[in-house]
Amino acid sequence: MRNPAFNFMLRRSGPYDGEVVLDKNRVYILPTNIGLLFCLLLIILLLGSVNYGKSLGFVLVFLLVGVGNVAMFATWRNLAGLKLRAGGSSPVFSGENASFTVQLENRDQLTRYSIAISQEGQEH
């Protein structure tokens, strides 16, 4: 008999044939280098505000933390609920470049902004 947690992990691992719905448990927001730099800046500002007792420094730090949290939530909300479906691909020989199509379907009435698929920095 398998552990239920193990069955949960098997269901979430790919590869998937057909379609995948990005529900609330499948959307992960990871920090980029700029996001890590932003966090470092906030920590330095917080330490400076604590050290010198500057109230406006605290206001600025907590305002920027709030703006960052709202931006992450808006990003998560923009992606949650999309349906990804693998499209067709043309046959290729060994050594040739293969192209794959991905179809995104909006299942909700929510308007989605600035969604793009990129590979190695180039949008497709």
C-alpha positions as CSV (number, residue, x, y, z in Angstrom):
1,M,0.0,0.0,0.0
2,R,1.4,3.4,-1.0
3,N,1.6,6.5,1.1
4,P,-1.2,9.0,0.1
5,A,1.4,11.8,-0.1
6,F,3.4,9.7,-2.6
7,N,0.3,9.3,-4.8
8,F,-0.2,13.1,-4.6
9,M,3.3,13.6,-5.9
10,L,2.8,11.1,-8.7
11,R,-0.3,12.9,-9.9
12,R,1.5,16.3,-10.0
13,S,4.6,15.1,-11.9
14,G,4.7,15.1,-15.7
15,P,4.8,14.4,-18.6
16,Y,1.2,15.2,-19.4
17,D,-0.7,14.2,-22.4
18,G,-3.5,16.4,-23.3
19,E,-4.1,19.5,-21.2
20,V,-3.1,21.0,-17.9
21,V,-5.1,23.5,-15.9
22,L,-3.0,26.0,-13.9
23,D,-5.0,25.9,-10.7
24,K,-4.0,27.6,-7.5
25,N,-1.6,24.9,-6.5
26,R,0.3,24.8,-9.9
27,V,1.3,28.5,-10.1
28,Y,4.7,29.2,-8.5
29,I,6.3,32.7,-8.4
30,L,10.0,32.5,-8.0
31,P,12.2,35.5,-7.5
32,T,14.4,36.7,-10.3
33,N,17.8,38.4,-9.8
34,I,16.0,41.8,-9.8
35,G,13.5,40.5,-7.2
36,L,16.3,39.3,-4.9
37,L,18.0,42.7,-5.3
38,F,14.7,44.4,-4.4
39,C,14.5,42.2,-1.2
40,L,18.1,43.0,-0.3
41,L,17.3,46.7,-0.8
42,L,14.3,46.4,1.5
43,I,16.3,44.7,4.2
44,I,19.0,47.4,4.1
45,L,16.4,50.1,4.2
46,L,14.7,48.4,7.2
47,L,18.0,48.1,9.1
48,G,18.8,51.7,8.4
49,S,15.4,52.8,9.6
50,V,15.7,50.7,12.8
51,N,19.3,52.0,13.4
52,Y,18.5,55.7,13.0
53,G,14.8,55.5,14.2
54,K,13.4,57.1,11.1
55,S,9.6,56.8,10.8
56,L,9.5,57.8,7.2
57,G,12.0,55.0,6.4
58,F,9.6,52.5,8.0
59,V,6.8,54.0,5.9
60,L,8.8,53.6,2.8
61,V,9.9,50.0,3.6
62,F,6.4,48.8,4.4
63,L,4.9,50.6,1.4
64,L,7.4,48.9,-0.9
65,V,6.7,45.5,0.7
66,G,3.0,46.0,0.2
67,V,3.5,47.0,-3.5
68,G,5.7,43.9,-4.0
69,N,3.0,41.7,-2.5
70,V,0.3,43.2,-4.6
71,A,2.4,42.7,-7.7
72,M,3.0,39.1,-6.9
73,F,-0.7,38.5,-6.2
74,A,-1.7,40.1,-9.5
75,T,0.8,37.9,-11.3
76,W,-0.5,34.8,-9.6
77,R,-4.1,35.8,-10.4
78,N,-3.2,36.5,-14.0
79,L,-1.9,32.9,-14.5
80,A,-4.2,30.9,-12.2
81,G,-7.0,29.3,-14.2
82,L,-5.4,29.1,-17.6
83,K,-5.5,25.9,-19.5
84,L,-2.4,24.8,-21.4
85,R,-2.8,22.4,-24.3
86,A,-0.1,20.8,-26.4
87,G,-0.6,21.6,-30.1
88,G,0.7,19.7,-33.1
89,S,4.3,19.5,-34.2
90,S,5.7,18.6,-37.6
91,P,8.0,15.6,-38.0
92,V,11.8,16.4,-38.2
93,F,14.9,14.4,-38.7
94,S,17.7,14.0,-36.2
95,G,19.7,17.2,-35.8
96,E,17.0,19.5,-37.1
97,N,15.1,22.0,-34.9
98,A,11.7,20.9,-33.8
99,S,9.0,23.4,-33.1
100,F,6.1,22.8,-30.8
101,T,2.9,24.7,-30.4
102,V,1.3,25.5,-27.1
103,Q,-2.3,26.7,-26.8
104,L,-3.5,28.8,-23.9
105,E,-7.2,28.9,-23.2
106,N,-8.8,31.4,-20.8
107,R,-11.6,29.5,-19.0
108,D,-12.8,32.5,-17.0
109,Q,-14.2,35.8,-18.0
110,L,-11.2,37.5,-16.4
111,T,-9.1,39.6,-18.8
112,R,-5.5,38.3,-18.8
113,Y,-2.7,40.9,-19.4
114,S,0.8,40.4,-20.9
115,I,1.0,36.6,-21.1
116,A,3.8,35.4,-23.3
117,I,5.8,32.2,-23.8
118,S,9.5,32.6,-24.2
119,Q,12.5,30.4,-24.5
120,E,16.0,31.6,-23.9
121,G,14.8,35.2,-23.7
122,Q,13.0,35.2,-27.0
123,E,9.2,35.4,-27.2
124,H,7.4,33.0,-29.5
